[in-house]
Amino acid sequence: MAYLGNAPAEKYISFERQVFTIVNSQTAYTLSHSVTNENDIRLVVNNIVQEPGSGKAYTASGTTLTLSAALVNGTDEMYCVFLGRAVGTVNAPAGSVGTAQLAADAVTNAKVDSSVITGQTAETSIATDDTILIHDTSASALRKMTRANFVSGVGETNSPNFHAYDAEHVLTSTTWTKINVATEVFNNGSAYDTSTSKFTVPSGEAGVYFFSGIYRMENDSGSAFLKFYKNGSALNNWVSESHGSAYFSVQQNILVNLSAGDYIEMYGYINVGNTNGITNISFQGFKVSS
């Protein structure tokens, strides 16, 4: 419709509100804005709108509000709305914009002050109860992490891992024979079974593993070999040592990719003249990476 004067710039209208602190036996209160009379404000006591005017609930002039009866602190509540101070603005009133008014992804990087982050004090350590804010790309959402969460996802623990040894063992000459290693030094992850001398990959622990084995020939000369077996089948070329005198060692190392349920055993092969005994036996391994 047509109107006289300048086009109004107002887009939102809000009315200012003042909450009063009740003082016992007091009937006069100070308004935060000057008014012409009591009709410029709406007074609400205990959620009931009061009637303005002389001989009624209240009067007002300038910044003085006068009640017809005193209120009780702790029992009564009172506030007023300045009807004569409607504020016209091209901006939404403070606190009036909520989540529902914002479109998805409406706040861009250009609208975010980088000093919100860069202006903060840099941490030199992380306390147990500190939280870290990250962006989860798979969920396209912000997530928080504790120090324990963060550390658990960084690096490898190299577990499961084990180390076992045995003092001596007898091998069948010219036959691949499983070497029993029955004394456990440590066994993190409980993957090594001393009763079977077998390492089995636990559920959820598939990955690349490193294994090492060694034994020493006693009191004879000849050739000796060492192999690792995976699931009952030879896994690698053997290492051999040939000597013209006694007391020589055979060692083998290997990296192998294993699935859950795969198992590793150590086998030896000797070709000697008189004695089939081996000593100083050691078998160990650990997970390198997932």
Steps between C-alpha positions, in 0.01 A plus 500: 500500500611858452652701786639847566861575590813286470471129438542317832827306537366280780506127433460380861324660796583414859402658830746557778438322828618589852500255793486651847660382822229509764576695819276436800271793601609697191245641256726727288733347236725655238432436133792453263334740251296813548128477416223754456257312724406152614336422165846485341575177685328167564567385857481129585502375861508127564417443131183716527470820293425796732252779430668841460376831639440697816312292755590186304805272524768752401592839359814611320664828405849564374713218643286447810264204529263516799303198620175522692620224734842370598614152393692228688851399399535129432125461454406754234650558154460813287606622156386760250500534122562846354216536251612848404852380417439262212835470325503495120805340339612342173672229710339221697487569874780349704434137587209465255680291235505128576606184325172480307570838337840394365526307176737202485859613436387863519796607715803511269869530583486868405255558786713322761764708673823296490610663824244281675762227457826682432442739788492221756793392715688206348500185714832328563344186647163326514339423835299180549166683508579735208302457178612551140263618226533325163302474177379150414506497119306174473210644700556863389468609862703634788612253762685530831776271621660448837874451536446124539293490178765694312799302619329165437471580131862608446781260414531128559526318832683206334272265686452207501863415563685216671841356590563136590806283543606146576822350630523205264316290248568193288447516123468205264796507266422576132131566583317829548399488866289746697704668774323519834559824690317463829633764741318832471678829579203721410184459296309825448168427335507131599566388142783256571417155638791335680324161496505494119789743433267678262423872446139562384375840381207608724170629365529862387883491491568429131803680358873481433706302755872452565636169625849397603642163597841365597658182634851364551645165396689309767797261487498418130578635157278506194211708360198655675196683368203701636158578347176660610178317417167677444186291557709184467684590179856625455503876467856602411836386372718356771823628641779244515832484673774242428794464731783258546476529880228519766313796654356705217169693489219526244274807488202601286291823483188560296225758435164348407146626443256298712123476541311428820528128577830448312768329706881491487736223616877457488662195335859378485696265275840358581748278317767398748705198586439394859290736717152638419475738794454877472517758781452873568167501314314829464174585322343849500275725296283812500243685293654772283190668360132443430 
